[in-house]
């Protein structure tokens, strides 16, 4: 039994050895086969252990970088002392996945690009024991890619640089690409790419009825159209000119889409429409309007121009101004053209000029011609406006008859047209006003009246309604003075009863008014002086003297010279002292004004620094301005520093003006600006503010004594109404 068991064990060991030898042979065969496959791989293959030592390199890797088996990969291939931060093998060791990166290697002037792909190598238990790195030379592919990208960038730069809009549309009308110009036009519908062109550009849900791109898709040919430019909400905001071109796949020859080249022609279109409106307006004008070329030949005219001279438009086109001008006048007009109409510095010709009609008769016309020049300054023709003034000349003849009839009248006689313009004045009117009849002629009667609106608003309407107006009028003399006249004005009518002019009989009331004014002024002066004297006496003796005592005793109480005060007593004393000082200030103001008006105030003129005076005054106003939240500013003329003035009085003037500006500032505050400007031999000083303003009807009250604005303002702002009066007097 023992022998049989021993023989059995020997047989088992033999069979096991045979199996192992067979397995080893198979493994060697697979190894040789794998090495043969690896050796034939066209890319570099490197196997490195988990310490990054190179275990194996295939033939391509040896040719590419030499034999580095046994060396650390980062030292051998990169010349570094530690793992590269971009190493794909390290990433594969960490997460067990395949990783890829691209390395650019420079050798002198040569640059190579390599794609590195790493994957982990595991044992049967799944443990990572090494890393496999595949190295592929992609220099040619990368160079081609970079060249393609450069070309793409170049084309993209061109695409973006074009100031007109460019869009690429596919066959389904989807926007594939647009340039920045198009994006800027339609910023309200961004993004544009991916939308239907009619949706993005025109706020429509269906294709446009007029679409050049659709026409290109249908015909395969370029198309052109002018369409409305739409803004937010589909509102028309201008015009676009669209050129559509087929986009063809060069490989298949099939049209894959269309390129739209879009130009904003809103400005050009507006000019065209404006030109059209202008031509329509010219055609409808009652005035004759014509345009001639550089040789004087008519190239356009309206019906009114042709009819003035008895022609049709077609009959005058191509003719010149010489054909409608009396022959005896041409020789006198033509030599002056180079210095008037054809001279760019003058560029005009005008005046009353007889015209010659087709039947040879002459008519009075008024001509206004203006030259036309191109961008190079070359004369290109002229535009001419002609009015038939026949009726006006007839009216002037009738008025001359009236003038002759009244020329010797003892009272002034003046005739005006229905618009109020003076067309005749007799000698008596010249004596009354001081103007010659030539100076009168063409003036409106409003210009002669102190109230420029009296004639237009009162006298002329009354004459038109009632046929007459009688009353006193304050008028202006040539010497600048004003005086009263008695005016009896009435309507002048022709034989049919139609009003053609107005005539006024004028009598000078100057002497009578002077006597009345002297009497009234004497009475006023006597009363004013009496009131002023009484007022000064009261202020000086009856008010200021006891008020000074009150202020003095109030100061003693406040200083507690006679003992302490409780809080309420101190409050009473403060109010008493404040109000007393305010009252004394008012009294001094009254006395100051009285002194000025009585002529007792004297000025001490000296050289003073204007900026210093303004700065010192502003400093005094600083606290008051801060309470009102008002910012004080100044703006000095650099050429204006020292002036001759009474410095103290100048400060008082500025104090009053700036005080008023601060006082009447708005509740939320504002700005007060003091400016200086040299004006001839004088200094102009202005104080401007951003306050509540002054109503137009209150402006005349500004410098009157004891005058303020309406009661509402008076109740809100304190004051006597004397500050600006004193300022004006100073």
TAHU-V918536 format. One record per pair of residues at least 12 apart in sequence whose ideal C-beta (glycine too) atoms are under 6 Angstrom apart, sorted by the first residue. I is the first residue (numbers start at 1). J is the second residue. Records with the same first field share a line. If there is no record, write none. Layout:
I->J + J
This chain:
38->58
39->58 + 59
41->58
43->134 + 135 + 136
44->60 + 61 + 64 + 135
45->58 + 61 + 134
46->61 + 133
47->130 + 132
48->73 + 131
49->130
52->72 + 73
53->72
54->68 + 69 + 71 + 73
86->101
88->101 + 116 + 118
89->118 + 131 + 133
92->118 + 119 + 120 + 131
96->120
98->119
99->118
100->117
101->116
102->115
112->139
113->138 + 139 + 142
114->135 + 137
115->136 + 138
116->135
117->134
118->131 + 133
119->132
159->179
160->179 + 180
163->181
164->263
165->181 + 182 + 262
166->179 + 261
167->182 + 260
168->257 + 259
169->197 + 213 + 257 + 258
170->257
173->196 + 197
175->192 + 193 + 195 + 197 + 200
178->192
188->232
202->230
203->230 + 234
210->225
212->224 + 225 + 242 + 244
213->244 + 258 + 260
216->244 + 246 + 258
220->246
222->245
223->244
224->243
225->242
226->241
227->240
238->266
239->265 + 266 + 269
240->262
241->263 + 265
242->260 + 262
243->261
244->258 + 260
245->259
246->258
247->259
282->302
283->302
286->304
287->385 + 387
288->304 + 305 + 308 + 386
289->302 + 305 + 385
290->305 + 384
291->383
292->381 + 382
293->381
294->379 + 380 + 381
296->320 + 321
297->318 + 320
298->316 + 317 + 319
301->313
305->386
308->386 + 388
309->324 + 355 + 357
310->357 + 358
311->358
324->355 + 356
325->356
326->354 + 356 + 362
341->369 + 371 + 382
342->379
344->373
347->371
348->370
349->369
350->367 + 368
352->366
353->365 + 367
363->390
364->389 + 390 + 393
365->386 + 388
366->387 + 389
367->386
368->385
369->382 + 384
370->383
399->415 + 423 + 424
402->415
403->424
406->426
407->426
409->426
411->428 + 505 + 507
412->428 + 429 + 432 + 506
413->426
414->429 + 504
415->501 + 503
416->445 + 502
417->501
420->444 + 445 + 455 + 460
421->444
422->440 + 443
425->437 + 440
432->508
434->477 + 478
435->478
448->475
449->475
450->474 + 482
463->489 + 491 + 502
467->491
468->490
469->489
470->488
472->484 + 486
473->485 + 487
483->510
484->509 + 513
485->506 + 508 + 509
486->507 + 509
487->504 + 506
488->505
489->504
536->594
539->587 + 590 + 591
543->587
544->587
547->584
550->580
551->580
554->573 + 576 + 577
557->573
558->573
586->720
589->722
592->726
593->722 + 726
596->729
603->646
604->646
605->644 + 646
607->642 + 644
608->645 + 647
609->642
610->643 + 676
611->636
613->647 + 650 + 651
614->634 + 674
617->651 + 654 + 655
618->632
621->658
624->662
625->662
628->662 + 665
629->669
630->662 + 665 + 669 + 670 + 672
631->671
632->672
633->673
634->674
635->675
636->676
637->676 + 677 + 678
639->678
640->676 + 678 + 683
643->683
649->730
653->727 + 730
656->723 + 727
657->687
658->687
661->687 + 689
663->717
664->691 + 692
665->691
666->691
670->690 + 691
671->690
672->689
673->688
674->687
702->724
703->724 + 725 + 728
705->725
706->721
707->721
708->721
